[in-house]
Amino acid sequence: MTETKKTEWNSNLAFMMAMIGSAVGLGNIWRFPNVLYSNGGGSFMIPYIVSLFLLGISFVLVEYAVGFKFKKSLARILFSVSKKLEPVAWFILLIVFLITTYYVCVVGWDFIYIILSLTKAWGANPDLYFANNVLHATDSMSGLFTIVPNVLVSVFVIWFLAWFIIKRDLNDGIGNVSKILLPLLCAIVVIIVAFSLTLPGASIGYTQIFTPDWSALTNLNVWLAAFGQIVFSLSLGMAIAMTYASYLPEGSKLVDNAVIVAFSNSGFEVFNSIGIFSILGFMTLSTGIPFNELVTEGTGLAFVVFPQVFNTMGGVAYIIGPLFFLCILFAGITSVIALLEGVCYSISEKFLIERKKTATAVCIVGFLISCIFATGAGSTILGVFDAYLNNFALLFAILLECIIFGWVYKFDDLIDTLNKNSSIKVGKTWKAVIKYILPICIFGLWAQGVYSTAITADSISIIIMAILTVVLIVVPFIFAKLPAINKDYYNV
């Protein structure tokens, strides 16, 4: 058996919407405001913009060029570069898949909060409600044997929606869904920001963005935070851009598209932050709670602080609340389908399994793993997964990609691929960034991530991380050693 006809995007708009949708996710909505505030406010925008060009656009261009040139899955691309590199591809894809399993759970929590926001069912103490009524959280590993029904159902719903989308043809599934959800997401954000600016005390919040702490620019950690935000915000190293670019037709303007996607993503998170900071400024004025106590990262902002804000808003919160959580849902779904596409593509191409069957198998396995996070100990395990996979494994994978495409592969071929049809050209400067500057920056981020993970790890975390390490070593080699059903797979 050999491979079938190559699938392509039916328009550049479909590709652009899918790429922007993959980049705009939970990190834009709740991670960026915290990073911005805690790293110098307005002055953070300088290292952020430098990181956007130096790291974000530069690495996205690598992924675009590689995907477009080879027009193959990540596993087959690395096999084509060197037969010894195929396990690295499956290593990257496994990291992406495992990240997806807990990312779906967080999107599932948001799905629950869409319903709760209709009646403000979280009551006067959203913090306690989230821990006890939604998560039924416990620090004991005995909670692993206690299923939380509402979380399990919501996780199933998100996996079902992901399966329903990715099992379809590329344009009918991901293409059309991105064209619908992304404009809706942007419209909701515009409504929320416009409303937030009318709230009393809004200026207390949004002035934080425009009040720089210039001393922060001399702090290396601030620059690492900027690089880290770009990595997570643009989903670098997750094979998304590489996979989506492989579906592009000939004649596509790769550099132009990369610049538009990167600026659209960054513009979204900065604009969204104006709304979030304004709402938090309103709460500071209404309750007297200091602003710095409200700006938190992750679940604390989305599922604790914002319900507190909505409690002080009165009747209008019954409109803004559901819109806010709907915004997170749309961003989450577009990111989930992007994360899964690269995994499904590599499996389908090597083993010649049709798209629907591959999507079904991947989603079933993913749901079974996600069930771990739908237990009483789920939120604790999720935190360990997130710290290990993002701070250690993913950054290590990006470092490997920099080395492979900067030093092992013929880099000049990528420059020719990018410049062929693009209005914006790249050259020796970009080459120097990928070969020298980017690996140093990523290594710095990786070292910081390993250190922060190591010093905060308890005995349970160490056991979980040890298990993940074994899985990340063994499974990729198994997939690499399995013989390909697609006989063209080995044609280099």
C-alpha positions as CSV (number, residue, x, y, z in Angstrom):
1,M,0.0,0.0,0.0
2,T,1.1,3.6,-0.7
3,E,0.0,7.0,0.4
4,T,-3.1,8.7,-1.0
5,K,-3.4,12.1,-2.6
6,K,-2.1,14.9,-0.5
7,T,-4.6,17.1,1.4
8,E,-4.4,20.9,1.0
9,W,-6.0,24.0,2.4
10,N,-8.7,25.3,0.0
11,S,-7.7,28.9,0.7
12,N,-5.0,30.9,2.4
13,L,-7.7,32.3,4.7
14,A,-8.5,28.8,6.0
15,F,-4.8,28.3,6.8
16,M,-4.5,31.7,8.5
17,M,-7.6,31.2,10.6
18,A,-6.4,27.8,11.7
19,M,-2.9,29.0,12.6
20,I,-4.2,32.1,14.5
21,G,-6.8,29.8,16.2
22,S,-4.0,27.4,17.2
23,A,-1.9,30.2,18.7
24,V,-4.7,32.0,20.5
25,G,-5.4,29.8,23.5
26,L,-5.7,29.8,27.3
27,G,-2.2,31.2,27.7
28,N,-3.2,34.4,25.9
29,I,-6.3,34.9,28.2
30,W,-4.9,34.1,31.6
31,R,-1.2,33.6,31.5
32,F,-0.1,36.8,29.7
33,P,-1.7,39.4,32.1
34,N,0.1,37.8,35.0
35,V,3.4,37.7,33.2
36,L,3.0,41.3,32.0
37,Y,2.2,42.6,35.5
38,S,4.8,40.7,37.4
39,N,7.6,41.6,35.0
40,G,7.6,45.4,34.9
41,G,4.2,46.3,33.4
42,G,4.6,48.5,30.4
43,S,8.4,48.0,30.3
44,F,7.9,44.3,29.7
45,M,6.6,45.1,26.2
46,I,10.2,45.8,25.2
47,P,11.6,42.3,25.9
48,Y,8.3,40.9,24.7
49,I,8.6,42.6,21.3
50,V,12.3,41.6,21.0
51,S,11.3,38.0,21.9
52,L,8.5,38.1,19.3
53,F,11.0,38.9,16.5
54,L,14.0,37.0,17.8
55,L,12.3,33.8,19.0
56,G,8.6,33.8,17.9
57,I,8.7,34.8,14.2
58,S,12.2,33.2,13.7
59,F,11.2,29.8,14.9
60,V,7.7,29.9,13.3
61,L,9.6,30.5,10.0
62,V,11.6,27.3,10.6
63,E,8.5,25.3,11.1
64,Y,6.7,26.9,8.1
65,A,9.7,26.3,5.8
66,V,10.2,22.7,6.9
67,G,6.6,21.7,6.7
68,F,6.1,23.4,3.3
69,K,9.3,22.0,1.8
70,F,8.8,18.4,2.8
71,K,4.9,18.3,2.8
72,K,5.1,15.4,5.2
73,S,4.3,14.6,8.8
74,L,6.8,15.5,11.5
75,A,7.8,11.8,11.9
76,R,8.5,11.4,8.2
77,I,10.3,14.8,8.0
78,L,12.8,13.8,10.7
79,F,13.2,10.4,9.1
80,S,14.0,12.1,5.8
81,V,16.7,14.3,7.5
82,S,18.2,11.2,9.2
83,K,16.9,7.8,9.9
84,K,18.2,8.0,13.4
85,L,16.0,11.1,14.1
86,E,12.6,9.5,13.8
87,P,12.4,8.7,17.6
88,V,12.9,12.5,18.2
89,A,9.8,13.2,16.2
90,W,7.7,10.7,18.2
91,F,9.2,12.2,21.4
92,I,7.9,15.6,20.4
93,L,4.5,14.3,19.3
94,L,4.1,12.4,22.6
95,I,4.9,15.5,24.6
96,V,2.2,17.4,22.6
97,F,-0.3,14.6,23.1
98,L,0.3,14.4,26.8
99,I,-0.1,18.2,27.1
100,T,-3.4,17.9,25.2
101,T,-4.7,15.3,27.7
102,Y,-4.6,17.8,30.6
103,Y,-5.3,20.9,28.5
104,V,-8.6,19.3,27.6
105,C,-9.4,19.0,31.3
106,V,-8.8,22.7,31.9
107,V,-11.1,23.5,28.9
108,G,-13.6,21.1,30.5
109,W,-13.5,23.1,33.8
110,D,-14.3,26.1,31.7
111,F,-17.3,24.3,30.1
112,I,-18.6,23.8,33.6
113,Y,-18.2,27.4,34.4
114,I,-20.2,28.5,31.4
115,I,-23.2,26.8,33.0
116,L,-22.3,28.0,36.5
117,S,-22.0,31.6,35.3
118,L,-25.6,31.7,34.2
119,T,-26.7,31.7,37.9
120,K,-23.5,32.6,39.7
121,A,-23.7,29.2,41.3
122,W,-20.3,29.5,42.8
123,G,-21.8,31.6,45.6
124,A,-19.9,34.1,47.9
125,N,-16.7,32.0,48.1
126,P,-15.6,31.0,44.5
127,D,-12.2,29.8,45.8
128,L,-13.8,27.2,48.1
129,Y,-16.4,26.3,45.5
130,F,-13.8,25.6,42.8
131,A,-11.8,23.4,45.1
132,N,-14.6,21.5,46.9
133,N,-17.6,21.6,44.5
134,V,-16.0,21.5,41.1
135,L,-12.7,19.6,41.5
136,H,-13.4,17.8,44.8
137,A,-9.7,18.3,45.2
138,T,-7.5,16.4,47.6
139,D,-3.7,16.4,48.1
140,S,-3.8,12.6,48.9
141,M,-3.1,10.2,46.1
142,S,-6.1,8.1,47.4
143,G,-8.2,10.7,45.5
144,L,-7.0,9.0,42.3
145,F,-9.6,6.3,42.9
146,T,-12.5,8.9,43.3
147,I,-14.0,10.0,40.0
148,V,-15.5,13.5,39.9
149,P,-18.6,13.0,37.7
150,N,-19.1,16.7,36.5
151,V,-15.4,17.0,35.5
152,L,-15.5,13.5,33.7
153,V,-18.6,14.5,31.7
154,S,-17.1,17.9,30.7
155,V,-13.8,16.2,29.7
156,F,-15.8,13.7,27.6
157,V,-17.7,16.6,25.9
158,I,-14.5,18.4,24.9
159,W,-12.9,15.2,23.6
160,F,-16.0,14.4,21.6
161,L,-16.0,17.9,20.1
162,A,-12.4,17.5,19.2
163,W,-13.0,14.1,17.6
164,F,-16.0,15.4,15.7
165,I,-13.9,18.2,14.2
166,I,-10.6,16.4,13.4
167,K,-12.2,13.2,12.0
168,R,-13.6,15.3,9.1
169,D,-11.8,16.4,6.0
170,L,-9.1,19.1,6.7
171,N,-11.2,22.0,5.2
172,D,-14.6,20.7,6.4
173,G,-13.3,20.2,9.9
174,I,-10.5,22.4,11.1
175,G,-10.8,24.9,8.3
176,N,-14.5,25.7,8.7
177,V,-14.5,25.5,12.5
178,S,-11.6,28.0,12.7
179,K,-13.4,30.3,10.3
180,I,-16.4,30.3,12.6
181,L,-14.9,30.2,16.1
182,L,-12.0,32.7,15.6
183,P,-14.2,35.6,14.5
184,L,-16.7,34.8,17.3
185,L,-13.8,34.7,19.8
186,C,-12.6,38.1,18.6
187,A,-16.1,39.6,18.7
188,I,-16.6,38.4,22.3
189,V,-13.2,39.9,23.4
190,V,-14.1,43.2,21.8
191,I,-17.4,43.3,23.7
192,I,-15.8,42.4,27.0
193,V,-13.0,45.0,26.5
194,A,-15.4,47.7,25.5
195,F,-17.6,47.0,28.5
196,S,-14.7,46.8,30.9
197,L,-13.5,50.2,30.0
198,T,-16.8,51.7,31.1
199,L,-16.5,50.3,34.6
200,P,-15.6,52.5,37.6
201,G,-12.0,51.9,38.5
202,A,-11.0,50.6,35.1
203,S,-8.1,53.0,34.9
204,I,-6.7,51.5,38.1
205,G,-6.2,48.3,36.0
206,Y,-5.3,49.3,32.5
207,T,-2.8,52.0,33.6
208,Q,-0.7,49.1,34.9
209,I,0.0,48.2,31.3
210,F,1.2,51.7,30.4
211,T,3.1,52.3,33.7
212,P,6.6,50.9,33.1
213,D,9.1,49.8,35.6
214,W,12.3,50.5,33.7
215,S,14.5,48.8,36.3
216,A,13.0,45.4,35.2
217,L,14.8,45.7,31.9
218,T,18.1,44.9,33.6
219,N,16.7,41.7,35.2
220,L,17.5,38.5,33.2
221,N,14.4,36.8,34.6
222,V,12.2,39.4,32.9
223,W,13.8,38.6,29.5
224,L,13.4,34.8,30.1
225,A,9.8,35.4,31.1
226,A,9.3,37.2,27.8
227,F,10.9,34.4,25.8
228,G,8.8,31.9,27.8
229,Q,5.6,33.7,27.0
230,I,6.3,33.7,23.3
231,V,7.1,30.0,23.4
232,F,3.8,29.1,25.1
233,S,1.7,31.7,23.3
234,L,2.7,30.7,19.8
235,S,2.8,27.0,20.6
236,L,6.4,26.7,19.4
237,G,7.9,23.3,18.9
238,M,4.6,21.5,19.0
239,A,4.6,20.6,15.3
240,I,1.4,22.7,14.7
241,A,2.9,25.2,12.3
242,M,4.9,22.5,10.6
243,T,1.8,20.3,10.1
244,Y,-0.5,23.2,9.0
245,A,2.2,24.5,6.6
246,S,2.6,21.1,5.0
247,Y,-1.0,21.4,3.7
248,L,-0.3,24.7,1.9
249,P,-0.5,24.8,-1.9
250,E,2.5,25.9,-4.0
251,G,2.9,29.7,-4.3
252,S,2.1,30.5,-0.7
253,K,3.8,33.5,0.9
254,L,5.3,31.8,4.0
255,V,7.1,34.8,5.6
256,D,4.2,37.1,5.1
257,N,1.8,34.5,6.7
258,A,4.2,34.0,9.6
259,V,4.4,37.7,10.4
260,I,0.6,38.1,10.2
261,V,0.0,35.1,12.5
262,A,2.6,36.2,15.1
263,F,1.4,39.8,15.3
264,S,-2.3,38.7,15.3
265,N,-1.6,36.5,18.3
266,S,0.4,39.1,20.2
267,G,-2.1,41.8,19.4
268,F,-4.9,39.6,20.7
269,E,-3.3,39.0,24.1
270,V,-2.3,42.6,24.6
271,F,-5.8,43.8,23.7
272,N,-7.4,41.1,25.9
273,S,-5.2,42.2,28.8
274,I,-6.6,45.7,28.6
275,G,-10.0,44.3,29.3
276,I,-8.9,41.9,32.1
277,F,-6.8,44.6,33.8
278,S,-9.8,47.0,33.6
279,I,-12.1,44.5,35.2
280,L,-9.6,43.7,38.0
281,G,-9.2,47.5,38.5
282,F,-13.0,47.7,39.0
283,M,-12.8,44.9,41.6
284,T,-10.0,46.7,43.4
285,L,-12.2,49.8,43.7
286,S,-15.3,47.9,44.7
287,T,-13.8,45.6,47.3
288,G,-10.6,47.3,48.4
289,I,-8.6,44.2,47.6
290,P,-5.1,45.3,46.4
291,F,-4.5,44.9,42.6
292,N,-1.5,42.7,43.1
293,E,-3.5,40.1,45.0
294,L,-6.0,39.8,42.1
295,V,-3.5,39.3,39.3
296,T,-2.8,35.6,39.4
297,E,-1.8,33.0,36.8
298,G,-3.8,30.1,35.6
299,T,-6.9,28.7,37.3
300,G,-6.8,31.3,40.1
301,L,-7.6,34.1,37.6
302,A,-10.2,32.3,35.5
303,F,-12.1,30.2,38.0
304,V,-11.6,32.1,41.3
305,V,-10.8,35.8,40.7
306,F,-13.2,36.4,37.9
307,P,-16.2,34.8,39.6
308,Q,-15.4,37.1,42.5
309,V,-15.5,40.0,40.1
310,F,-18.8,38.9,38.6
311,N,-20.2,38.7,42.1
312,T,-19.6,42.5,42.4
313,M,-21.0,43.4,39.0
314,G,-24.7,42.9,39.6
315,G,-27.1,41.9,36.8
316,V,-24.7,42.6,33.9
317,A,-22.5,39.8,35.1
318,Y,-25.1,37.3,33.8
319,I,-24.1,38.5,30.3
320,I,-20.4,39.2,30.7
321,G,-19.7,36.0,32.8
322,P,-21.0,33.5,30.2
323,L,-19.3,35.5,27.4
324,F,-16.0,35.4,29.2
325,F,-16.1,31.6,29.8
326,L,-17.4,31.1,26.2
327,C,-14.3,33.0,25.0
328,I,-12.0,30.6,26.9
329,L,-14.0,27.6,25.5
330,F,-13.6,28.8,21.8
331,A,-9.8,29.5,22.4
332,G,-9.4,26.1,24.0
333,I,-11.1,24.1,21.3
334,T,-9.2,25.7,18.4
335,S,-5.9,24.9,20.3
336,V,-6.9,21.3,21.1
337,I,-7.7,20.4,17.5
338,A,-4.4,22.0,16.4
339,L,-2.5,20.0,19.0
340,L,-4.1,16.8,17.9
341,E,-3.7,17.3,14.1
342,G,0.1,16.8,14.1
343,V,-0.2,13.6,16.1
344,C,-2.9,12.2,13.9
345,Y,-1.1,13.1,10.7
346,S,2.1,11.3,11.7
347,I,0.2,8.1,12.7
348,S,-2.0,8.2,9.7
349,E,0.9,8.7,7.3
350,K,3.1,6.0,8.6
351,F,0.5,3.3,9.1
352,L,-1.9,4.3,6.3
353,I,-4.9,4.5,8.6
354,E,-7.7,6.7,7.3
355,R,-8.2,10.1,9.1
356,K,-11.4,9.1,10.8
357,K,-10.0,5.9,12.4
358,T,-6.8,7.7,13.5
359,A,-8.8,10.5,15.1
360,T,-11.0,8.0,16.9
361,A,-8.1,6.0,18.3
362,V,-6.1,9.1,19.4
363,C,-9.2,10.7,21.0
364,I,-10.1,7.4,22.9
365,V,-6.6,7.0,24.3
366,G,-6.5,10.7,25.1
367,F,-9.8,10.6,26.9
368,L,-8.7,7.6,29.0
369,I,-5.6,9.5,30.1
370,S,-7.7,12.6,30.8
371,C,-9.8,10.5,33.2
372,I,-6.8,10.7,35.6
373,F,-7.4,14.4,35.9
374,A,-11.1,13.9,36.5
375,T,-10.4,12.4,39.9
376,G,-10.0,13.9,43.4
377,A,-6.2,14.0,42.9
378,G,-6.6,15.2,39.3
379,S,-5.7,18.8,39.9
380,T,-2.6,17.9,41.8
381,I,-1.4,15.5,39.0
382,L,-2.3,18.1,36.4
383,G,0.0,20.6,38.1
384,V,2.9,18.1,37.9
385,F,2.2,17.2,34.3
386,D,2.2,20.9,33.4
387,A,5.4,21.8,35.2
388,Y,7.3,18.8,33.9
389,L,6.1,18.8,30.3
390,N,6.3,22.6,29.7
391,N,9.3,23.5,31.8
392,F,11.4,20.5,30.9
393,A,10.3,18.3,28.1
394,L,8.8,20.8,25.6
395,L,11.7,23.3,25.9
396,F,14.2,20.4,25.4
397,A,12.2,19.4,22.3
398,I,12.5,22.9,20.9
399,L,16.2,22.9,21.6
400,L,16.5,19.6,19.6
401,E,14.6,21.1,16.7
402,C,16.9,24.2,16.6
403,I,19.9,21.9,16.5
404,I,18.5,19.6,13.9
405,F,17.3,22.2,11.4
406,G,20.1,24.7,12.2
407,W,23.0,22.4,12.1
408,V,22.1,18.9,10.8
409,Y,19.9,19.9,7.9
410,K,21.0,22.0,5.0
411,F,19.8,25.3,6.3
412,D,20.2,27.4,3.1
413,D,17.5,25.2,1.5
414,L,15.0,26.6,4.1
415,I,16.0,30.2,3.2
416,D,15.3,29.5,-0.5
417,T,11.9,27.9,0.4
418,L,10.8,30.9,2.4
419,N,12.0,33.6,0.0
420,K,10.6,32.0,-3.2
421,N,7.1,33.6,-3.1
422,S,7.3,35.9,0.0
423,S,7.2,39.7,-0.1
424,I,9.3,39.8,3.0
425,K,12.7,38.1,2.6
426,V,15.0,36.4,5.2
427,G,18.8,35.9,5.0
428,K,22.0,35.6,7.0
429,T,20.6,37.4,10.0
430,W,17.8,34.9,10.4
431,K,20.3,32.0,9.9
432,A,22.5,33.4,12.7
433,V,19.5,33.7,15.0
434,I,18.4,30.1,14.5
435,K,22.0,28.6,14.6
436,Y,23.4,30.6,17.5
437,I,21.1,33.0,19.4
438,L,18.0,30.9,19.6
439,P,19.6,27.8,21.0
440,I,21.3,29.9,23.8
441,C,18.0,31.5,24.7
442,I,16.1,28.2,24.7
443,F,18.8,26.6,26.8
444,G,18.6,29.4,29.3
445,L,14.8,28.9,29.5
446,W,15.2,25.2,29.8
447,A,17.8,25.4,32.6
448,Q,15.5,27.8,34.5
449,G,12.6,25.5,34.0
450,V,14.5,22.4,35.2
451,Y,15.7,24.3,38.3
452,S,12.3,25.7,39.2
453,T,10.7,22.3,38.7
454,A,13.4,20.5,40.7
455,I,13.3,22.8,43.8
456,T,9.5,22.6,44.0
457,A,9.1,18.9,43.5
458,D,7.9,16.7,46.4
459,S,8.1,12.9,46.6
460,I,4.8,12.4,44.7
461,S,5.9,14.8,42.0
462,I,9.2,13.0,41.6
463,I,7.4,9.7,41.1
464,I,5.1,11.1,38.5
465,M,7.9,12.8,36.7
466,A,10.0,9.6,36.7
467,I,7.0,7.7,35.1
468,L,6.7,10.4,32.5
469,T,10.4,10.2,31.7
470,V,10.2,6.5,31.1
471,V,7.2,6.9,28.9
472,L,8.8,9.7,26.9
473,I,11.9,7.5,26.3
474,V,10.2,4.1,25.6
475,V,7.1,5.0,23.6
476,P,8.9,7.1,20.9
477,F,11.4,4.2,20.2
478,I,8.5,1.8,19.9
479,F,6.7,3.9,17.3
480,A,10.0,4.5,15.4
481,K,10.8,0.8,15.3
482,L,7.3,-0.3,14.2
483,P,7.4,-1.0,10.4
484,A,5.6,1.5,8.2
485,I,2.6,0.2,6.3
486,N,3.1,3.1,3.9
487,K,5.9,1.9,1.7
488,D,6.6,5.5,0.4
489,Y,7.4,6.4,4.0
490,Y,11.0,5.2,3.6
491,N,11.6,7.1,0.4
492,V,13.9,9.9,1.2
